[in-house]
Amino acid sequence: MAKSKVKIGTILLYVILIALTILFLAPIFMVLMNSFKGKLYISSEPFKLPTSVTFVGLNNYIGGITKTNFLTSFGYSLFITIASTAVIIFFTSMTAWYITRVKTKFTGFLYYLIVFSMIVPFQMVMFTMTKIANMLHLDNPVGIIVLYLGFGAGLSVFMYCGFVKSIPVEIEEAAMIDGCNPIQTFFFIVVPLLKPITITITILNVMWIWNDYLLPYLVLGSEYKTIPTAVQYLRGGYGAIDMGAMMALLVLAIVPIVIFYLTCQKYIIEGIAAGAVKG
């Protein structure tokens, strides 16, 4: 009887998971399906598969790439995402190591100040931030990296601190006895041990920065359009939207991040668990 209940519970769990999978994948499938339809049929037949009448091949992709100068936007998005993530990883890992290993009132205050920044809504500071970014000439693809470092530091430092606490301090002491200075100890001893949490933080930041629309729109404007910003420029006058081209560009924007996520997703649970419950 007990085995029967367990079996029913397992089947029910699988049914729920399959239903959730379909629910989450359905919007992506609809975008992909409609990217091959004529724009008139997307509104009238959004849930139907392309037919010989509605199918337009790669016309939506070619039109979207041409209208938005997609390759340039892709380059800006790629540069900003990679550079911002690298800067976040570099500085927050060192900050977390220092905060965790040096126990003073200052490091305690610094930790809580950084963590507190996570709960400040972006909408509360976006206009002031945009003005300051303009004054300091940060309104370009290089300057926006500094802004992403500020907004991404809170979660990254929090997760790194939790993971560093799980690293035995004796390993670092042994390295220093062997002649390593603090910089050598960090880069040659600590950094390799941070690999699981570093991959997790990298995934989270890449997905956030790649898909971010509001910060590049406010800071960079139309001069340096990232992919999310470029998609919005498919809107025409009087609310007209080229839905076919928009669907095609959304597919092109999704594909790189999905490939990246599937490549690295096995590290997410390991890194989050290690960074959240240790210490």
C-alpha atoms as a printed R data frame, in Angstrom:
    type eleno elety resid chain resno      x      y       z
1   ATOM     1    CA   MET     A     1  0.000  0.000   0.000
2   ATOM     2    CA   ALA     A     2  2.846  2.353   0.920
3   ATOM     3    CA   LYS     A     3  4.669  1.559  -2.343
4   ATOM     4    CA   SER     A     4  1.486  2.255  -4.286
5   ATOM     5    CA   LYS     A     5  1.145  5.691  -2.638
6   ATOM     6    CA   VAL     A     6  4.791  6.484  -3.405
7   ATOM     7    CA   LYS     A     7  4.296  5.463  -7.059
8   ATOM     8    CA   ILE     A     8  1.174  7.623  -7.398
9   ATOM     9    CA   GLY     A     9  2.990 10.538  -5.799
10  ATOM    10    CA   THR     A    10  5.929 10.129  -8.222
11  ATOM    11    CA   ILE     A    11  3.600  9.999 -11.248
12  ATOM    12    CA   LEU     A    12  1.752 13.082 -10.020
13  ATOM    13    CA   LEU     A    13  5.046 14.916  -9.577
14  ATOM    14    CA   TYR     A    14  6.129 14.059 -13.126
15  ATOM    15    CA   VAL     A    15  2.768 15.221 -14.493
16  ATOM    16    CA   ILE     A    16  3.110 18.558 -12.688
17  ATOM    17    CA   LEU     A    17  6.697 19.023 -13.905
18  ATOM    18    CA   ILE     A    18  5.744 18.197 -17.499
19  ATOM    19    CA   ALA     A    19  2.830 20.651 -17.318
20  ATOM    20    CA   LEU     A    20  5.137 23.385 -15.975
21  ATOM    21    CA   THR     A    21  7.686 22.643 -18.705
22  ATOM    22    CA   ILE     A    22  5.035 23.034 -21.394
23  ATOM    23    CA   LEU     A    23  3.786 26.227 -19.731
24  ATOM    24    CA   PHE     A    24  7.274 27.771 -19.660
25  ATOM    25    CA   LEU     A    25  8.267 26.679 -23.176
26  ATOM    26    CA   ALA     A    26  4.994 27.630 -24.866
27  ATOM    27    CA   PRO     A    27  5.785 31.391 -25.170
28  ATOM    28    CA   ILE     A    28  9.218 30.646 -26.665
29  ATOM    29    CA   PHE     A    29  7.690 28.209 -29.154
30  ATOM    30    CA   MET     A    30  5.062 30.794 -30.137
31  ATOM    31    CA   VAL     A    31  7.718 33.434 -30.770
32  ATOM    32    CA   LEU     A    32  9.747 30.986 -32.872
33  ATOM    33    CA   MET     A    33  6.670 29.833 -34.803
34  ATOM    34    CA   ASN     A    34  5.422 33.346 -35.531
35  ATOM    35    CA   SER     A    35  8.858 34.532 -36.642
36  ATOM    36    CA   PHE     A    36  8.292 32.605 -39.884
37  ATOM    37    CA   LYS     A    37  4.831 34.081 -40.585
38  ATOM    38    CA   GLY     A    38  3.796 37.184 -42.436
39  ATOM    39    CA   LYS     A    39  3.124 40.095 -40.073
40  ATOM    40    CA   LEU     A    40 -0.579 40.208 -40.976
41  ATOM    41    CA   TYR     A    41 -1.078 36.572 -40.000
42  ATOM    42    CA   ILE     A    42  0.701 36.900 -36.653
43  ATOM    43    CA   SER     A    43 -2.174 38.971 -35.279
44  ATOM    44    CA   SER     A    44 -4.972 37.022 -36.929
45  ATOM    45    CA   GLU     A    45 -3.582 33.467 -36.461
46  ATOM    46    CA   PRO     A    46 -1.079 33.652 -33.572
47  ATOM    47    CA   PHE     A    47 -1.606 30.063 -32.379
48  ATOM    48    CA   LYS     A    48 -1.535 28.320 -35.766
49  ATOM    49    CA   LEU     A    49  1.524 26.713 -37.323
50  ATOM    50    CA   PRO     A    50  2.875 28.355 -40.493
51  ATOM    51    CA   THR     A    51  1.221 27.134 -43.686
52  ATOM    52    CA   SER     A    52  2.081 27.545 -47.351
53  ATOM    53    CA   VAL     A    53  0.110 30.799 -47.281
54  ATOM    54    CA   THR     A    54  1.465 32.306 -44.042
55  ATOM    55    CA   PHE     A    55  5.063 31.053 -44.279
56  ATOM    56    CA   VAL     A    56  7.554 33.747 -45.374
57  ATOM    57    CA   GLY     A    57 10.845 31.918 -44.819
58  ATOM    58    CA   LEU     A    58 13.683 34.099 -43.530
59  ATOM    59    CA   ASN     A    59 12.178 37.387 -44.730
60  ATOM    60    CA   ASN     A    60 11.379 38.500 -41.168
61  ATOM    61    CA   TYR     A    61 14.936 37.802 -40.051
62  ATOM    62    CA   ILE     A    62 16.487 39.623 -43.010
63  ATOM    63    CA   GLY     A    63 14.104 42.573 -42.614
64  ATOM    64    CA   GLY     A    64 14.663 42.835 -38.853
65  ATOM    65    CA   ILE     A    65 18.454 42.675 -39.171
66  ATOM    66    CA   THR     A    66 18.414 45.336 -41.897
67  ATOM    67    CA   LYS     A    67 15.991 47.744 -40.220
68  ATOM    68    CA   THR     A    68 17.685 47.750 -36.805
69  ATOM    69    CA   ASN     A    69 21.342 47.322 -37.802
70  ATOM    70    CA   PHE     A    70 21.183 44.187 -35.662
71  ATOM    71    CA   LEU     A    71 24.817 43.131 -36.047
72  ATOM    72    CA   THR     A    72 26.041 46.403 -34.524
73  ATOM    73    CA   SER     A    73 23.563 46.069 -31.655
74  ATOM    74    CA   PHE     A    74 24.676 42.466 -31.161
75  ATOM    75    CA   GLY     A    75 28.277 43.664 -30.905
76  ATOM    76    CA   TYR     A    76 27.389 46.296 -28.286
77  ATOM    77    CA   SER     A    77 25.365 43.772 -26.261
78  ATOM    78    CA   LEU     A    78 28.141 41.191 -26.435
79  ATOM    79    CA   PHE     A    79 30.849 43.648 -25.392
80  ATOM    80    CA   ILE     A    80 28.840 45.182 -22.548
81  ATOM    81    CA   THR     A    81 27.721 41.780 -21.231
82  ATOM    82    CA   ILE     A    82 31.170 40.164 -21.270
83  ATOM    83    CA   ALA     A    83 33.039 43.201 -19.968
84  ATOM    84    CA   SER     A    84 30.518 44.009 -17.229
85  ATOM    85    CA   THR     A    85 30.375 40.411 -16.016
86  ATOM    86    CA   ALA     A    86 34.181 40.152 -15.961
87  ATOM    87    CA   VAL     A    87 34.476 43.404 -13.975
88  ATOM    88    CA   ILE     A    88 31.779 42.289 -11.521
89  ATOM    89    CA   ILE     A    89 33.467 38.910 -10.981
90  ATOM    90    CA   PHE     A    90 36.929 40.457 -10.573
91  ATOM    91    CA   PHE     A    91 36.052 43.144  -8.033
92  ATOM    92    CA   THR     A    92 33.316 41.433  -6.033
93  ATOM    93    CA   SER     A    93 35.326 38.234  -5.488
94  ATOM    94    CA   MET     A    94 38.198 40.235  -3.995
95  ATOM    95    CA   THR     A    95 35.813 42.350  -1.935
96  ATOM    96    CA   ALA     A    96 34.036 39.295  -0.545
97  ATOM    97    CA   TRP     A    97 37.333 37.591   0.336
98  ATOM    98    CA   TYR     A    98 38.542 40.691   2.178
99  ATOM    99    CA   ILE     A    99 35.247 41.166   4.028
100 ATOM   100    CA   THR     A   100 35.129 37.520   5.090
101 ATOM   101    CA   ARG     A   101 38.745 37.144   6.189
102 ATOM   102    CA   VAL     A   102 39.298 40.573   7.799
103 ATOM   103    CA   LYS     A   103 36.899 40.905  10.706
104 ATOM   104    CA   THR     A   104 36.593 44.562  11.671
105 ATOM   105    CA   LYS     A   105 33.753 47.005  12.232
106 ATOM   106    CA   PHE     A   106 34.542 48.560   8.863
107 ATOM   107    CA   THR     A   107 34.237 45.292   6.913
108 ATOM   108    CA   GLY     A   108 31.038 44.447   8.785
109 ATOM   109    CA   PHE     A   109 29.575 47.837   7.895
110 ATOM   110    CA   LEU     A   110 30.770 47.472   4.295
111 ATOM   111    CA   TYR     A   111 29.126 44.043   3.973
112 ATOM   112    CA   TYR     A   112 25.737 45.235   5.197
113 ATOM   113    CA   LEU     A   113 25.971 48.378   3.071
114 ATOM   114    CA   ILE     A   114 26.585 46.308  -0.073
115 ATOM   115    CA   VAL     A   115 23.830 43.819   0.787
116 ATOM   116    CA   PHE     A   116 21.439 46.690   1.528
117 ATOM   117    CA   SER     A   117 21.968 47.954  -2.018
118 ATOM   118    CA   MET     A   118 20.087 44.879  -3.283
119 ATOM   119    CA   ILE     A   119 16.798 46.075  -1.816
120 ATOM   120    CA   VAL     A   120 16.947 49.593  -3.298
121 ATOM   121    CA   PRO     A   121 14.594 49.651  -6.326
122 ATOM   122    CA   PHE     A   122 16.226 50.716  -9.569
123 ATOM   123    CA   GLN     A   123 13.291 53.026 -10.301
124 ATOM   124    CA   MET     A   124 14.129 55.023  -7.174
125 ATOM   125    CA   VAL     A   125 17.582 56.032  -8.418
126 ATOM   126    CA   MET     A   126 17.339 55.812 -12.201
127 ATOM   127    CA   PHE     A   127 16.819 59.514 -12.951
128 ATOM   128    CA   THR     A   128 19.548 60.673 -10.568
129 ATOM   129    CA   MET     A   129 21.842 57.942 -11.868
130 ATOM   130    CA   THR     A   130 21.204 58.945 -15.487
131 ATOM   131    CA   LYS     A   131 22.064 62.574 -14.713
132 ATOM   132    CA   ILE     A   132 25.282 61.648 -12.892
133 ATOM   133    CA   ALA     A   133 26.256 59.189 -15.642
134 ATOM   134    CA   ASN     A   134 25.858 61.998 -18.168
135 ATOM   135    CA   MET     A   135 27.917 64.415 -16.061
136 ATOM   136    CA   LEU     A   136 30.727 61.860 -15.609
137 ATOM   137    CA   HIS     A   137 30.629 60.831 -19.295
138 ATOM   138    CA   LEU     A   138 29.603 57.282 -18.480
139 ATOM   139    CA   ASP     A   139 26.908 57.319 -21.175
140 ATOM   140    CA   ASN     A   140 28.841 55.038 -23.539
141 ATOM   141    CA   PRO     A   141 29.497 51.269 -23.829
142 ATOM   142    CA   VAL     A   142 32.596 51.514 -21.607
143 ATOM   143    CA   GLY     A   143 31.113 53.815 -18.970
144 ATOM   144    CA   ILE     A   144 27.981 51.716 -18.497
145 ATOM   145    CA   ILE     A   145 30.226 48.907 -17.216
146 ATOM   146    CA   VAL     A   146 30.803 50.980 -14.074
147 ATOM   147    CA   LEU     A   147 27.045 51.271 -13.557
148 ATOM   148    CA   TYR     A   148 26.534 47.528 -13.975
149 ATOM   149    CA   LEU     A   149 29.274 46.948 -11.406
150 ATOM   150    CA   GLY     A   150 27.377 49.105  -8.938
151 ATOM   151    CA   PHE     A   151 24.040 47.372  -9.493
152 ATOM   152    CA   GLY     A   152 25.508 43.856  -9.668
153 ATOM   153    CA   ALA     A   153 27.838 44.073  -6.678
154 ATOM   154    CA   GLY     A   154 25.222 43.407  -3.976
155 ATOM   155    CA   LEU     A   155 24.114 39.903  -4.955
156 ATOM   156    CA   SER     A   156 27.589 38.880  -6.124
157 ATOM   157    CA   VAL     A   157 29.321 39.911  -2.894
158 ATOM   158    CA   PHE     A   158 26.587 38.233  -0.844
159 ATOM   159    CA   MET     A   159 27.000 34.918  -2.685
160 ATOM   160    CA   TYR     A   160 30.799 35.070  -2.696
161 ATOM   161    CA   CYS     A   161 30.914 35.780   1.048
162 ATOM   162    CA   GLY     A   162 28.801 32.712   1.760
163 ATOM   163    CA   PHE     A   163 31.093 30.537  -0.340
164 ATOM   164    CA   VAL     A   164 34.370 31.937   1.031
165 ATOM   165    CA   LYS     A   165 33.223 31.005   4.551
166 ATOM   166    CA   SER     A   166 33.185 27.359   3.440
167 ATOM   167    CA   ILE     A   167 36.869 27.465   2.416
168 ATOM   168    CA   PRO     A   168 39.152 26.353   5.303
169 ATOM   169    CA   VAL     A   169 41.359 29.269   6.299
170 ATOM   170    CA   GLU     A   170 44.175 26.775   6.961
171 ATOM   171    CA   ILE     A   171 44.683 26.428   3.197
172 ATOM   172    CA   GLU     A   172 45.438 30.121   2.903
173 ATOM   173    CA   GLU     A   173 47.647 30.081   5.998
174 ATOM   174    CA   ALA     A   174 49.679 27.219   4.511
175 ATOM   175    CA   ALA     A   175 50.142 29.198   1.285
176 ATOM   176    CA   MET     A   176 51.372 32.231   3.212
177 ATOM   177    CA   ILE     A   177 53.791 30.065   5.202
178 ATOM   178    CA   ASP     A   178 55.176 28.847   1.863
179 ATOM   179    CA   GLY     A   179 55.886 32.457   0.892
180 ATOM   180    CA   CYS     A   180 52.743 33.661  -0.876
181 ATOM   181    CA   ASN     A   181 51.680 37.250  -0.324
182 ATOM   182    CA   PRO     A   182 47.942 38.058  -0.038
183 ATOM   183    CA   ILE     A   183 47.601 38.758  -3.786
184 ATOM   184    CA   GLN     A   184 49.263 35.467  -4.724
185 ATOM   185    CA   THR     A   185 47.173 33.610  -2.150
186 ATOM   186    CA   PHE     A   186 43.975 35.009  -3.586
187 ATOM   187    CA   PHE     A   187 44.685 34.426  -7.272
188 ATOM   188    CA   PHE     A   188 46.512 31.080  -7.028
189 ATOM   189    CA   ILE     A   189 44.746 29.467  -4.059
190 ATOM   190    CA   VAL     A   190 41.331 31.073  -3.486
191 ATOM   191    CA   VAL     A   191 40.199 31.807  -7.049
192 ATOM   192    CA   PRO     A   192 40.388 28.156  -8.242
193 ATOM   193    CA   LEU     A   193 38.313 27.122  -5.210
194 ATOM   194    CA   LEU     A   194 35.690 29.736  -6.119
195 ATOM   195    CA   LYS     A   195 34.967 28.111  -9.495
196 ATOM   196    CA   PRO     A   196 31.440 26.747  -8.699
197 ATOM   197    CA   ILE     A   197 30.109 30.005  -7.282
198 ATOM   198    CA   THR     A   198 31.921 32.065  -9.937
199 ATOM   199    CA   ILE     A   199 30.155 30.137 -12.712
200 ATOM   200    CA   THR     A   200 26.807 30.613 -10.961
201 ATOM   201    CA   ILE     A   201 27.327 34.355 -10.534
202 ATOM   202    CA   THR     A   202 28.522 34.602 -14.135
203 ATOM   203    CA   ILE     A   203 25.339 32.933 -15.411
204 ATOM   204    CA   LEU     A   204 23.082 35.174 -13.328
205 ATOM   205    CA   ASN     A   205 24.847 38.367 -14.398
206 ATOM   206    CA   VAL     A   206 25.102 37.418 -18.078
207 ATOM   207    CA   MET     A   207 21.382 36.661 -18.252
208 ATOM   208    CA   TRP     A   208 20.540 39.911 -16.453
209 ATOM   209    CA   ILE     A   209 22.832 42.216 -18.463
210 ATOM   210    CA   TRP     A   210 22.107 40.620 -21.849
211 ATOM   211    CA   ASN     A   211 18.332 40.998 -21.382
212 ATOM   212    CA   ASP     A   212 18.420 44.390 -19.654
213 ATOM   213    CA   TYR     A   213 16.485 47.092 -21.453
214 ATOM   214    CA   LEU     A   214 15.939 50.002 -19.073
215 ATOM   215    CA   LEU     A   215 19.527 50.843 -18.073
216 ATOM   216    CA   PRO     A   216 20.963 50.896 -21.642
217 ATOM   217    CA   TYR     A   217 17.891 52.802 -22.848
218 ATOM   218    CA   LEU     A   218 18.301 55.503 -20.190
219 ATOM   219    CA   VAL     A   219 22.090 55.777 -20.307
220 ATOM   220    CA   LEU     A   220 23.068 54.950 -23.901
221 ATOM   221    CA   GLY     A   221 19.942 56.125 -25.712
222 ATOM   222    CA   SER     A   222 19.767 55.578 -29.458
223 ATOM   223    CA   GLU     A   223 23.457 56.198 -30.142
224 ATOM   224    CA   TYR     A   224 24.615 52.827 -28.829
225 ATOM   225    CA   LYS     A   225 21.664 50.480 -29.184
226 ATOM   226    CA   THR     A   226 21.842 47.089 -27.491
227 ATOM   227    CA   ILE     A   227 19.585 44.269 -28.715
228 ATOM   228    CA   PRO     A   228 16.645 44.933 -26.327
229 ATOM   229    CA   THR     A   229 16.774 48.613 -27.263
230 ATOM   230    CA   ALA     A   230 17.043 47.870 -30.979
231 ATOM   231    CA   VAL     A   231 13.927 45.687 -30.884
232 ATOM   232    CA   GLN     A   232 11.888 48.624 -29.603
233 ATOM   233    CA   TYR     A   233 12.852 50.699 -32.657
234 ATOM   234    CA   LEU     A   234 10.697 48.410 -34.821
235 ATOM   235    CA   ARG     A   235  7.735 50.420 -33.596
236 ATOM   236    CA   GLY     A   236  6.503 52.732 -36.317
237 ATOM   237    CA   GLY     A   237  4.288 55.771 -36.266
238 ATOM   238    CA   TYR     A   238  0.818 55.670 -34.696
239 ATOM   239    CA   GLY     A   239  1.643 52.483 -32.792
240 ATOM   240    CA   ALA     A   240  2.404 50.377 -35.891
241 ATOM   241    CA   ILE     A   241  4.704 47.436 -35.126
242 ATOM   242    CA   ASP     A   242  6.433 45.094 -37.553
243 ATOM   243    CA   MET     A   243  5.548 41.987 -35.549
244 ATOM   244    CA   GLY     A   244  7.294 39.615 -37.945
245 ATOM   245    CA   ALA     A   245 10.642 41.371 -37.669
246 ATOM   246    CA   MET     A   246 10.190 41.778 -33.917
247 ATOM   247    CA   MET     A   247  9.547 38.053 -33.437
248 ATOM   248    CA   ALA     A   248 12.613 37.243 -35.552
249 ATOM   249    CA   LEU     A   249 14.866 39.542 -33.525
250 ATOM   250    CA   LEU     A   250 13.531 38.111 -30.265
251 ATOM   251    CA   VAL     A   251 14.534 34.641 -31.463
252 ATOM   252    CA   LEU     A   252 18.018 35.901 -32.385
253 ATOM   253    CA   ALA     A   253 18.310 37.561 -28.973
254 ATOM   254    CA   ILE     A   254 17.185 34.438 -27.103
255 ATOM   255    CA   VAL     A   255 19.380 31.868 -28.871
256 ATOM   256    CA   PRO     A   256 22.823 32.977 -27.512
257 ATOM   257    CA   ILE     A   257 21.641 33.213 -23.914
258 ATOM   258    CA   VAL     A   258 19.841 29.850 -24.094
259 ATOM   259    CA   ILE     A   259 22.981 28.160 -25.452
260 ATOM   260    CA   PHE     A   260 25.080 29.773 -22.721
261 ATOM   261    CA   TYR     A   261 22.603 28.767 -20.009
262 ATOM   262    CA   LEU     A   262 22.351 25.145 -21.182
263 ATOM   263    CA   THR     A   263 26.144 24.906 -21.282
264 ATOM   264    CA   CYS     A   264 26.600 26.128 -17.722
265 ATOM   265    CA   GLN     A   265 23.323 25.247 -15.955
266 ATOM   266    CA   LYS     A   266 24.731 22.161 -14.203
267 ATOM   267    CA   TYR     A   267 26.773 24.458 -11.958
268 ATOM   268    CA   ILE     A   268 23.846 26.612 -10.808
269 ATOM   269    CA   ILE     A   269 22.418 24.400  -8.041
270 ATOM   270    CA   GLU     A   270 25.874 23.511  -6.744
271 ATOM   271    CA   GLY     A   271 26.994 27.122  -6.625
272 ATOM   272    CA   ILE     A   272 23.815 28.577  -5.122
273 ATOM   273    CA   ALA     A   273 23.631 25.883  -2.447
274 ATOM   274    CA   ALA     A   274 27.278 26.374  -1.513
275 ATOM   275    CA   GLY     A   275 27.016 30.156  -1.500
276 ATOM   276    CA   ALA     A   276 23.743 30.442   0.416
277 ATOM   277    CA   VAL     A   277 23.934 27.966   3.291
278 ATOM   278    CA   LYS     A   278 27.595 27.858   4.259
279 ATOM   279    CA   GLY     A   279 29.098 29.823   7.094
